[in-house]
């Protein structure tokens, strides 16, 4: 396809790309997108779970003979890689395109994770784990952007939430693989841990074939001056949908969006858009991501310690308790995702966050009273995270759809990095320190921690109710107008009746209104459009 820019400086032309993409019926084409792109979360869950299982094995003399602190460092370095990868590849996916990056990030993960299985010492292992983390972190930014932009608006909520929830499907696969590969009676200990690191790459090799057939986001092409290429891509998608039995309604000219050529967005402009023009939405994204990450990591990374310290379970028994916990996390997004499109974003976010908070509060009181055993505590955790998992997935959905397309990948990466650093560093350390010592540890400190976690989730739900955006069924361009659009950002609850226009004066690049087409001797495409172009 041609990559030439179709827009002349200062001239706006209309595009029906968003309307044509949003009116598509669901077909096998969309399932290909879900499977081909959604595997990222499965791979992340697989990686996290396998590494947690491999840690103890790597302390053995027959393997790498790591110390306990080195095992912990291996997990931390993977997290650091995710943060760096999200920030680096999030920037690149906004500049170079979704398709280029979701191929590159998967290759980075495949190669690095496979090499980790060939590690010869702690240092080589840390390097490979960091790079693998970068690949997965980059996947979060590129994939969330691509899914939102390729899936029709009426299905976007349930698809995004369901795909994010499949992280726990990966964790279940990791646990099952660990039971076989890390069993010395089946596979020698010096080979089992290496094979664990190859499971993800084998899955990825299968998926990368599907990704070769997924097109570039027409929305990204449209907003980066490549309007003719975007139209051709939609033509091809529509032809595929027709061959698969889909019926397409006609789109009218008044559904068009007018665009001008727009320079690459700078860091300074990103700061202005997020901290000034969309500051309440930034507060919304920050609150949702941090609150869900705090609760998740606080309980997930300490549940084994709790079962062992307070109920005397051994390591092999604890592993079995993980399966119902993970199933509850997986079922929530898959069963509740539909309602985020039908009942609505704000109502469902408030509901999932609040119900999980109330059940966790009840769990804390019963735990403190000594009324629970290991099975009943795990059962209550399953209920908590059935709702919390859907809420957590909705946080990723929210930050991926409430900012302009030109910086969507970077917005996702920014909030992902914040949630990983706060939830992945602060919460596990805090809750681990609340677990008592000895044969009969005190329950009071951990009870207080659970109550704090419940309060934080309740606050996150309330913030989403008051600052959230009713994005269900809406085109992404109606939720947040592209910076390259001639139309100003639409009114939303989050921005008030007259939201501030997107910032356009980064590093001296002043963009001023052009004259309406009517003033230039041609009829206006849309009389409500406010034009923006280079001066």
N, C-alpha and C positions, 0 to 999 in steps of 0.2 A: 504493500500500500504506500501511497505517497505520503510524505511527512511535511509537505509544504504547507505554509500557513495560508488559509483561505480568507482571512480577514485583513482588509487594508486598514492602516492606522487611521483612527478617527471615524471609521465607518462601521455602523452596527448592522448586522444581518440577522434575520430570524432563524430559529432552529426548532424543529418539532421533536428532536431526539428524546427529551424527558417524557413527553406525552406518549410517544410511540413505545418507549420501553415500559412505562407504567401500565399501559393498557394490554400488555401481553397476557394471554392465558397461561396457566401452569402446564408445562409439558416436560418431556424427557430432557430437553435442553437445560431446564432449571435444576433438574436432579443432577445433571452432570456438573453444574456449578457447585451445588451443595456438597457432593461427594468429592469432587476434585479440589475444592478450596477448603472445605470444612475439616479435612483430615489434620490440619495444623493443630487443633486443640487436642485431638486424640494423641498425636505425637508428643505434645507437651505433657499430658497426663501420664503417658507411657514412660517418658524420660524421668519425670519426678519420682514416680513410684518405683521404677527399677533402680534408680540411684539410691533411694532410701533402703531398698532391700540389699543392694550390692555392698553398701557401706561396711557392714559387719564382716562380709566375706573378704574384703580388701585389707582387713586387719590381720588376716592369717599369714603365716610365714610362707605358705605355698603360693601366695599371690603377690601383692605389692608391699605387704607388711606395714600398712599405714597406721599412724596413731589416731586416737579418737579426734583430736583437733584437726588433723589432716582430712579426715572423713567429713567433718563439718565444713572445712574450707572448700572441699569439692562441691558441696551443695551451694555455698555462698558464691563461688566463682561462676557457677552456672546462672544464678540469679543476676549477678553483675553483668554477665554476657547478654542476658535478655534485655536488661535496661539499656545498655549501650547499643545493641542491635536495633531495638525499637526506635531509639532516637536517630540513629544514622540512617537506617533504611526507611523510616517514616519520612524523613526529609527527601530521600531519593524517590520514593514512590509518588510524592506530589510533583516532583520535577520531571521524572523520566517515564512515569506511567505505572499502572497497576500490574499489567501483565509481565513487563520486564522484571519487576521486583519479585512477584510471587514465583517466578521460575528461579531467579537467583537465590532468594532466601532458602528455598527448599534444597537447592544444590549445596549451599553452604552447610546446612544442617546434615544432609546425607553424608557428605564427605567427612565432616568433623566428628560426627557421632560414630561412623565406622572406624575412623582412625583411633578414637578413644578405646576401642576394643583391642587395639594393637599397642597400647601404651606400655612403656617399659619402666617408668618410674613416676613418682608423684608429679614431677614438673611437666612431663609430657602430657599426663592425664589432665592436669589443670588447664594447659593451653588448649587442648582439644575440647574440653568441656566448656570453656569460655567461648570458643568459636561456635560450638553447637548452640549454646545459649543465644548468641547473636543471631543465628539463623532463625530460631523460634521467635525471638523478640521482634525481628523484622517481619515475620509472618503475621503477627498480630496486627501491625499497622497496614500492611499491604492487603491482607485478606479481608479484614473487616471493611476496608474501603471498597474493595472490588465487589463483595457480596451485596453491600448496601446499594451500589450503583447499578448492579445487573439484575437484581430481584425486583419484580413489580411492587409498587408501594403497598398494596393491600396484603401482601404476604411478607413484607420485610421484617416485621417484628417477630413473628413466630420462627422464621428461618434463622435470623440472627441469634435469637435466644436459644433455639434448639442446637445450633452449631456450637455456640460457646459452651453449652452444657455437656457436649460430648467429651470434654476434658476428662470427665469421670469414667467414660467408656474406655478411654486410654489407660486410666489408672487401674481399672478392672483387668484389662488385658495384661498390664504390667505385673499385677499380682499373680495372675494365672501362670504367666511365663516364668516368674520367679520361683514358683512352687516346683517347676520342672527343672529349669536350668541351674538352679542353685541347690538342687538335691544331690548330694555327693553319691548317693546310691544309684543315680541315673547317669550323671555327667561328672567327670573329675573336677574338683574344685578349681584347679588352675585354668580350666577351659570354660566353665560355666559362666563366670562373670563376663568374659570376653564376648561370648555369644549373646548375652543380654544386650550389649551395646549395638549389636547388628540387627536386632528386631526392627527398630525404627527405620533404619535405612532400607531394609527389604520392603517394608510397607511403602516407604516414600518412592522407591523405584517404580512400583506399580502405579502410584498416583500421578507421578510426573508425566506419564503418558497421557492421562486425561487432561492435565493442565495445558498440554500442547494444543489442545483443541478449544480451549476457552479464549474468547476474543478479548482484546483490550476494551476497557470500559468506554463506551461511546460518550458517556458524560465527561470523562476526563479528556478525551479527544476534543469534544465540543468546546470546553472551556480553556483549551490550550491552542486555540487558533486553527485546529485541524477539523473544521466543520464538515468539509466534503468527505473526509475519511470517516468521520463519525456517522454521517448519513449512509455511507456505503456499508459500514459495519452493521448498522441497524437493518439495512436491506437484507443482508445475509442472515441475521438472526431471525427476521420475520419469515424468510424463506424456509429456514430450518423448522420454525414453529408450525408453519403451514403443512410441511411434509409430515409432521408428527401429529396432525389432526387438529391443530388449534385454529380457532376462528378469530379474525381480527376485525375490530370495529374501525371505522374511519376516524381520523383525528381532524379537528377543524383548525383553521388558521389562528383563531383567537387563543389556542393553547400553546402557541409558539413563545419562545423566550428569545429576546434580542441580545446579542453578544457583541462585544468589542474585543480586539486583541489586547491581552493583558500581560505585562512583564512578569517574570518569575517573582514569587513572593519572598521578601527578605525576612530575616529574623526580626528586624525592627518592626516591620509591618505586622508580622504574626503577633508580636507583643501588643501592638495597638489594637488589632482586631479582637484578641482574646481578653485583654485587660481593660479595654475601654468600650469598644463597640458591642462586645458580647460578654461583658463582665459578669452579668447575673447567670448566664449560661455556663461560664467558666466556673463560677462558684457551685453551680448545680453539679457539673461533671466532677469537680474535685471532691465534693461531699459524698456523692454516690460511690465513687471509686475507692476512696479511703475508708469509708465506713464498712463496706462489704469486705474489703481486703483485711481489715483489722479483725473482724469476726472470724472470717474463714481461716486465716493463718493462725490465729490465737488457738482455735480448737483443733484444727487439722494437724498441726505440727506438734501438739502436746497430747493428743488423745491416747497414744500408746503409753506415755508416761503416766497419765491419769489411771488407766486401766491396771497398770502394773503397781503403782504406788498405793492406790486405795482399795483395789480388789484382788491383788496378789496374782494376777494372771502372768503366765510365762510368755516368752516371745512367740512361740508357735501358736499359742491360743489367741494372742492379740491379733495375729495376721488374719485369722478367720473372722474376727469382728469387723475387719475393714470392709468386707464384701457388702453387708447390708448398709453400712455407712455410705459407700460409694454408689450403691443402687439408688438410695434415696436422693442423692445429689444429681444423679443422671435422670431420674424420673421427673423431678420437678420441672426443669426447663422443657422437656419433651411434652409433658401433659398440660402445663400451664401457658406455654408460649402462645398458643392460639388466642388466648384471652387478651393479650397485649394489643392485638389488632382489632378485637371486637369490643371488649369492655373499655379499653383505652389504656394508654401508657401511664398516666398519672395515677389513676385508680388502682391499677395492678401493682405499680411500684410501691405505693403506700401500703397496699394490702400485703404483699409478700414480705416487705421489710418489717411491717408491724406484727404480723402473725409470728414470724420467726423470732422477733424480739420478745413477745409475750410468752411463747413456749419456752424460750431459753430462760426467762425469768422464773417460770414455774419449775423448770429443771434445776435451777440454782437452789431454790428453796427446798426441794425434795432431796437434793444432793447433800445440802447442809444438815438436814434432819436425819440423814442416814437411812432414808427410805428406799434407796435404789441399790440394785446390784449391777453387775457389768452388763447384763443383757437389757435391763430396763433403761439404763443410762444410754446405751447405744440406740435403743429404740426411740428415745426422746430426741437424741441427736439426729436421727433419720428424719423425724418430723420437722425439726428446726431447719435442716438443710434442704428438705424438699422445697420449702418456700424460699429460703435464703439463696439457694442455687439459682432459682429463676430470677430473684432480685439482683443477684450478682451479675448474671448474664445481661439483664436489662441495663446495667450500668455501662457495659461495653456498647450496647445498642445506642444508648443515649448519647454518649460522647462521639459516636461515629456519625450521627445524623443531625446534630444541632449547630454545626459550623460549616462555613462555605467550603465547597469542594476543593478549592485551590490549596487549602491547608488541612483537609480532612485527615490525611495520613499522619501529619505532624501533631494534630490535636489528639488523635488516638494514642500516639507514642508518648506524648507528654503526660497524659493522665495515667497511662499504663505504667510509666516509670515511677510516678508518684505513688501509685497504689502498691507497686512491688517493694519500693523502699520503705514505706511506712508499715504495710502489712507484713512484708517478708522479714523485716529487721526488728521493728519495735514489738509487735504483738507476740511472736513466739518467745522472745527473750523475757518479756514481762510475765506472760502466763507460766512459763517454766519456772520462774523465780517464785511464783505463788504456790507452787506444789510443795507440800510439806515433806520433811525428811522422817526417817525411822519406820518402824513397823506399823504404827497407827498415827499417820500424819494428820495435822490439823486441817479441817475442811474450810474454816472461816475465810482465810485469805483468798482461796480459789473461788469460793462462793461470791465474794465481793467482785472478783475479776469477771465472773459470768454476768453479774448484774450490770457491771460497767459495759460489757459487750452488748447486752440487751439494750441499754440506754442509748448507746452509739447507733445501733441499727434503727431504733425508733426515731432518733433525730434525723438519720439519713432519709427515712421514709417521709417524715414531715417536710423536710427541705424539698424533696422531689414533688410533693403535693403543691407547695406554694410557689416554687420556682420552675416547675416542670413545663414541658411543651407538649401540647396535644398533637403529637406527630403521627398518630395512627391514620393510615390511608392517605397521607399527604405525600406529594412529590417532594423529593429532597430539596428541589429548587424553591418550593414554597416554604419549607421549614427554615432554610437559610439561603438567601439568594447568593449565587456565585458573585465573586468580586468582579468578574468579567461581564456580568449582566448589566444591562442598562436600567433595569428595574431596581429600586431600592429594596432593602431587606423588609420583608413583610411583618405585619404586627403579630406579636405573640404575647402570651401571658408573661413570658420571661422578660421581654424587652419593653413592655408597656405599649401604649397606643401609638407613640411616635418614636420608634427606635432610632438610635443614632446610625447614620450611614456608615458602611464599612470604611475603614481608614484607607486613604489612597495617596498619601504624601510621604511614603517611606523613602529615605535617602534622596530627597529632592525630586522624586518622580511624581510630579504633579499631574493629576488626571482631572480634567475639567469637563463640564457638560458640553456636548456637541449640540448643534441646532437640531431640532426635530426634523424628520424627513419632510414634513409639510413645508417648512421654511426653505427647503432645498429644492422644492419643485416636484417632490414625489409624495404620494399619500403615506401617512404613518402606518406602520404595521400594527401598532398597538398604541392608542392615544394615551394610555396610562403609564407608558414607559418613560422613565427618566434616563437620559443618555449620559454615558460616561466614556471618555476616550482620552488619548494622549493629547496634551496641548503641544 
